[in-house]
Amino acid sequence: MTPPPGWYPDPSAPHQERWWDGTAWTEHRRAPWAAGPEVPQPPRSSTVPLFTGATGQGREAGGGGRAKAVALTTAAAVLVAAIVTGALLLGDEGDEGDGGAPAARTPPATATGPAPTSAPPSPSPTASEPAADDPAVVEDPLNGITFRLPDGWVRPQYVSEDDVMMTTDGTYDCPGDGGVCRHGLVISRTVTGNAESSPKTLAEQDIEDAADDAYDRDPAGGMPYGGIESHEQVGAGPVAVAGRAGYYVRWRVTTAKGPGGYVQSLVFPSTVGTESPILVRYVFDAGEDGPPLTVMDEITDGIRPAGDADTGGGVGSGIGPTD
């Protein structure tokens, strides 16, 4: 709390008092023993009269020796006060900076003087807004569905195809024509240019293309796995996806180089728009470095219509064998 206006010990010269106007120090100072009302007073002149009484009183006292002695004693006291005051004022001038302005002063931190005003507290940092997207969910806005990211899977990074929804974390050197490969990826796209709408028929038609694209030749014509040597179907059947009846086909692919892998084509009707069929491709490397096949089932079960966390798979037949 800021003290009221008044005389307080001068923080720059404790042997004298200085006027505090309630908000800041003024340039008015006085000796601690000086009497007078607590109002701002200008500094006293170094020249003072020898007699402080009225002229008439001086003449009446001039007739006696005792009166003269009293007058001389009073004058001496006043003279001493004037000398001290002048010395203090000269000292204050010595405290001025090079530009002539008085040096900055702070209010005294004493019980009788004004306490320094503390700086206002810094505003608390604004809490960050929560992320609008769940970091464990990937959305396919074109087809109106979302995927849950399994452990060890990430959003696509440095992938040229814009319909890749997720990949396993990290890459490795392809065993064939060079380049980098990934142990797993999932692709989502709309089936176009095909009058067929049956999920079963579409899945059966797509599985060979899915195998060739994943393990035979890449878009640049290279053979990252040395090409496909053989394949076998290891699973097929109806499955519910996002509350819709779909169908899947799964192949085991053997390649000339590397352990080969698994591909799966899953087709189901979209839940938005004209309900065009949605095709989801799964590519999993085989061998100990590849993802477990149970993750294919996990990803399928986690497909949801965008904005609907309660509608999922589980209706109809299971995904099929996992070996």
Secondary structure, DSSP 8 states (H G I E B T S, - for coil): ----SEEEEETTEEEEEEEE-SSSEEEEEE-TT--S-SS------S---S--S-HHHHHHHTTSHHHHHHHHHHHHHHHHHHHHHHHHHHHHHHTS-TTSS--------SSSS------------------SS-TTEEEETTTTEEEE--TTEE---S-S-TTEEEEESS-EE-SSSSSEE-SEEEEEEE--S-----HHHHHHHHHHHHHIIIII--TTS--TTS-EEEEEEEEEEEEEETTEEEEEEEEEEEESSS--EEEEEEEEE-SSTT--EEEEEEEEE-STTS--THHHHHHHHT-EETT-SS--S-SSS------
